[in-house]
C-alpha cells in the first residue's frame, strides 16, 4: 500500500518524540479496519497480552466516524489499571489518516474517557 503524507508525518513525529519514540504498539489479530503502519512499530498479540499493562508497548485502536475499533469498552478485563492507549484517527470512507492520539486510562476507570496526553 502507498502511505499518504499524513501517515508518514505522524509516524515520524512519534518516532522522534523523547517520551514515546522508543515505544511500540500492540494490536489484536482481529477486529480492525485496514490501516497502514510501519511493521517495526507493531506487534500482533492475544487478548491476555493486549490487556497487560506494559511500559514499552501501547494498545492500539482505530478511531473513525463510526466509533473506536475494536470496541474498547467491550474488551473483557481491559480496564485493569493505569495505562496508556493509542487511537489512530482514520476516515473509513476516504481512508485518510489524520493522526494519532495517546490517551491515559486511570487506575479506577471501568470505561474509556478521553484523557488526552499527546497528539501526533
C-alpha positions in Angstrom: 0.0 0.0 0.0 1.0 3.6 -0.6 1.5 5.6 2.5 -0.1 9.1 2.4 1.9 12.1 3.8 -0.2 12.4 6.9 0.5 8.7 7.8 4.2 9.3 7.4 4.0 12.6 9.3 2.5 11.1 12.5 4.9 8.1 12.4 7.9 10.5 12.0 6.7 12.7 14.9 6.0 9.6 17.1 9.4 8.0 16.5 11.2 11.3 17.2 9.3 12.0 20.4 11.5 11.8 23.6 8.8 10.2 25.7 7.1 7.9 23.2 9.6 7.3 20.4 11.0 4.1 21.8 7.6 2.5 22.4 5.8 0.1 20.2 2.1 -0.7 19.6 0.2 -3.9 20.1 -3.0 -4.9 18.4 -5.3 -7.8 18.5 -5.3 -10.2 15.5 -8.9 -9.3 14.5 -11.4 -6.5 14.8 -9.6 -3.7 12.9 -10.4 -2.0 9.7 -7.4 -1.9 7.2 -4.8 0.7 8.1 -1.1 1.4 7.4 1.7 1.5 9.9 5.4 0.7 9.9 5.7 -3.0 10.7 8.6 -2.3 13.1 6.2 -0.4 15.3 3.5 -3.0 16.0 3.0 -6.5 17.4 0.0 -8.8 16.9 -1.0 -10.2 20.3 -3.7 -12.3 22.0 -6.3 -10.8 24.5 -4.2 -11.5 27.6 -1.1 -9.8 26.2 -3.2 -6.9 24.8 -4.7 -6.2 28.2 -1.4 -6.4 30.0 0.0 -3.1 31.3 3.4 -2.6 29.8 6.0 0.2 29.9 7.1 -0.1 26.3 4.0 -1.2 24.4 0.7 0.6 23.9 -2.6 -0.9 22.9 -3.7 0.5 19.5 -7.2 1.2 18.4 -8.7 2.8 15.3 -11.0 5.8 15.7 -13.3 6.7 12.9 -16.6 8.4 12.3 -18.2 5.1 13.3 -16.5 4.9 16.7 -13.5 3.2 18.2 -12.4 -0.2 16.8 -12.1 -2.7 18.4 -14.8 -1.5 20.9 -12.6 -0.5 23.8 -15.4 -0.7 26.4 -16.3 -4.2 25.3 -12.9 -5.9 25.7 -13.1 -8.2 28.7 -10.7 -7.3 31.6 -9.2 -4.4 29.6 -9.7 -1.9 32.4 -7.2 -3.4 34.9 -5.2 -0.4 36.0 -3.5 2.8 34.8 -2.3 2.5 31.2 -1.9 4.4 28.0 -3.8 3.7 24.8 -3.3 4.9 21.3 -6.1 5.8 18.9 -5.2 6.3 15.2 -7.8 8.6 13.6 -8.9 7.4 10.2 -11.8 8.0 8.0 -13.3 4.7 6.9 -14.9 6.4 3.9 -11.9 8.3 2.4 -9.1 6.3 4.0 -7.5 9.5 5.3 -5.4 9.2 8.4 -5.4 12.4 10.4 -3.0 11.4 13.2 -2.5 9.5 16.4 -3.5 10.5 19.9 -2.3 8.9 23.1 -4.8 8.8 26.0 -4.4 7.9 29.7 -6.7 5.4 31.4 -6.7 5.9 35.1 -6.5 3.0 37.6 -10.1 3.2 38.8 -11.8 3.7 35.4 -14.1 1.0 34.1 -14.8 2.5 30.7 -12.9 4.8 28.3 -12.8 8.5 28.9 -10.8 10.9 26.7 -7.9 11.9 28.9 -5.6 13.1 26.2 -1.8 13.1 26.7 -0.4 13.9 23.3 -1.3 14.2 19.6 0.9 13.2 16.7 
